Amino acid sequence: MKTNYMIGVEEVSEELGVSKGHAYKVIRELNDELSRKGFIVVAGKIPRAYWETKFYGYNSEPVAM
């Protein structure tokens, strides 16, 4: 099973419970952050790993319980 690398406006809207217009605004802000860091961005989409880091605090290291 293939997992999509990018997350789009539909999924952002659903995850946050906001309108598509607001989801586009969130994606634009995240893409601006990535662009300032020197990454190439795709309009209307955000890398899933970056999304999960920003909204859920995930990182590559498992957290010890």
Contacts in CASP RR format, 6 or more apart in sequence:
PFRMAT RR
TARGET T0000
AUTHOR 0000-0000-0000
METHOD contacts of the structure
MODEL  1
MKTNYMIGVEEVSEELGVSKGHAYKVIRELNDELSRKGFIVVAGKIPRAY
WETKFYGYNSEPVAM
3 48 0 8 1.000
4 48 0 8 1.000
5 47 0 8 1.000
5 48 0 8 1.000
6 42 0 8 1.000
6 45 0 8 1.000
6 46 0 8 1.000
6 47 0 8 1.000
6 48 0 8 1.000
7 45 0 8 1.000
7 46 0 8 1.000
7 47 0 8 1.000
7 48 0 8 1.000
7 51 0 8 1.000
8 23 0 8 1.000
8 27 0 8 1.000
8 44 0 8 1.000
8 45 0 8 1.000
8 46 0 8 1.000
9 20 0 8 1.000
9 21 0 8 1.000
9 23 0 8 1.000
9 24 0 8 1.000
9 27 0 8 1.000
9 44 0 8 1.000
9 45 0 8 1.000
10 20 0 8 1.000
10 23 0 8 1.000
12 18 0 8 1.000
12 23 0 8 1.000
12 26 0 8 1.000
12 27 0 8 1.000
12 46 0 8 1.000
12 51 0 8 1.000
13 19 0 8 1.000
13 20 0 8 1.000
13 21 0 8 1.000
13 22 0 8 1.000
13 23 0 8 1.000
15 55 0 8 1.000
16 22 0 8 1.000
16 23 0 8 1.000
16 26 0 8 1.000
18 26 0 8 1.000
24 44 0 8 1.000
27 44 0 8 1.000
27 45 0 8 1.000
27 46 0 8 1.000
28 44 0 8 1.000
30 46 0 8 1.000
30 50 0 8 1.000
30 51 0 8 1.000
30 54 0 8 1.000
31 41 0 8 1.000
31 42 0 8 1.000
31 43 0 8 1.000
31 44 0 8 1.000
31 46 0 8 1.000
34 41 0 8 1.000
34 46 0 8 1.000
34 47 0 8 1.000
34 50 0 8 1.000
35 41 0 8 1.000
49 58 0 8 1.000
52 58 0 8 1.000
53 59 0 8 1.000
END
